[in-house]
Amino acid sequence: MRDLKIDSAAMSNDLLAWYDVHAREMPWRVGPADSAAGIRPDPYRVWLSEVMLQQTTVAAVRGYFLRFISRWPTVLDLAAAEDADVMNEWAGLGYYARARNLLKCARTIAADHGGNFPDSYERLLNLPGIGPYTAAAIASIAFDRPETVLDGNVERVMARLHDIHAPLPDVKPVLKERAAELTPALRPGDYAQAVMDLGATICTPRRPACGICPWRDPCAARAAGTAAELPKKAPKKPKPIRHGIVYLAEAANGTWLLERRPDKGLLGGMLGWPGSEWNGAPVPAPPFEADWRELDGEVRHTFTHFHLILRVMTAQLPNGFSQKADQELVTHRDFSPASLPTVMRKAFDLYKGR
């Protein structure tokens, strides 16, 4: 790390001037011109977008966000929603614990806060599913509090600005200190979005556009020629491989047998195909006795902590089948592959392409 002499106020002003011209347009964002006119962001939209954006790209989130806002325009609407409806709308975004916490948080705000989001970092942090990053983002963007927002984009910008070569994740506290030094008292919400935009559009992971960066002059990594190799990351441990079996059963009239997964655990609360446990040597667990046939090929999917390989078995759903408590019979008209979690949709795609 280089001993970088910077004028924090001047740098913040430079970045805000850049943001005023180059701010990205997003359906949850109040742009700098509207912000200057006194229009404040809706905390509900800020919160919803930040939860959706965790581990996901802006491009992937946009459509989901618009559908959620159309169906549940306020946090009170979301709090009153059926769990299954919310989980179905979330299908495909992954990390399904976020959707469960979304409902818990909305219902806590409705029950304990009169439908209004707390306006401080400390009180936001007490809400279900809201961690330090999300609390800082909501406090800063929605309420213009001078909190330090540190996402992957900001980490990259700070590592390069100060030419910090210590690897993530251990260096996060240092990067947050550097980010805090630049967070201004005036327009902190705009600044938080500006520094994230800088990382997303200029100080990108590969081939950063240093020549047009508003912070190119004080950037130590640009001067040292090391920008493209930062931030450093500790070597990842290899992910284990788990195996499983899923069972796709369709009746002659197009009705499908689906199973609601337990609320806790991976894909919690989601509808999917009945199946075995996911482990090293799964034990077959067909939902009913039948002449089950295995499809050629396999489903591969990667979760945060492991790779999954699924065998896909198929059979005809018998007439008069009586489902168990955790199972649902979904008619051809009501069945939507898009409502399935991605790994389950992959199994359906293999079936359709058989």
C-alpha positions, 0 to 999 in steps of 0.5 A: 500500500502506498502512502497516498496524499489525498484531499478527501473533500476535493475528491468527493466533489470531483466524483459527485460532479462526474456522477451528476453527468454520468449517473446510471438510470435505474428503476429504484434510483432517484437521479442526481437532478431530482435529488437536487430538487429535493425528491427523496428515494423511497426506502422500500425501493432502496431496500428491495433493490439492495436485497435483490442485488446481493450476489446478482447483477443489475441487469438480472435484477431489473425485471424482478424489481419491476414485477415486485413493485407492480405486484406489491407497491409498498412494504405493507403490500409485501408484508400482506403477501402470501409466502408462496407468491413471493417465493414464486416471483423470486424464482431464478434470482437464487439465494432464496433465504433472501426472499424469506428474510424479505417477508420477515423484514416487511412484516416486522416493519409493518408490525413494529414500525408502523410501515415505515423504515427506520432512518438510522444504520443502528436501527436498520441493522436490527431488522431481519435479513439486514446486515451491515452493508444493506443497513449502510446503503439504506441509511445513506441512499434513502435517508442521506446519512453519511454511512460508508457503503462497501460493496464489491465495486467500492472495495475494488475502487479503494484497493486501486486508489491506494494500491492495496495488495493485501488480499480479500476478504481479510483486508475488508476493514482496511478498505472500509476505513479508506472508503470512510475517509472519502464519504462526505457529510453533504450528499452522502446518498449520491456519493454512495451511488456515485462510487458504486457506479464508478466501480461498475462502469469505469473501475471495472474488474477487467480493463479499467478505463483509467483514462476517463476516471475522475480519480485518475490523478490521485490513483496510486495503482494507476501510477504504479501500473497495478490497477488491473491486478487489484484487488487481490483475493485469497485462493478459493478452496475447491468446492465439494461435489454433491449428487442427487436424484429428482423425479419428474412425474406428469399425468396424461392431462399435463398435471405435474407433481411438485414438492414444497421444500422445507422453509429452512435450508437451500431453496427453502419454501420453493416448489420443485421436483421431489427428490433425494437428499443431496450428498455423496451417494444419494439414496433413491427416494421416488415419490411413488412406485412406478417404472421410473426411467432415467434421462440421458444426461445430467443436471449440473448446478453450482451453489455457494458452497458446493457443486451439484450433479442431479440424475433425472428420473421420469414416470407417468403420474397415475390417475387418482394420485393422492399427494402428501402434505408437502406435495402439490398437483399443478395443472398444465395451465398453472404450471410455469417453469419460470417459477421454478428455482434455476436448478429445478428448471434445468431438470425440466429443460433436460426433460423437454429436450429428451 
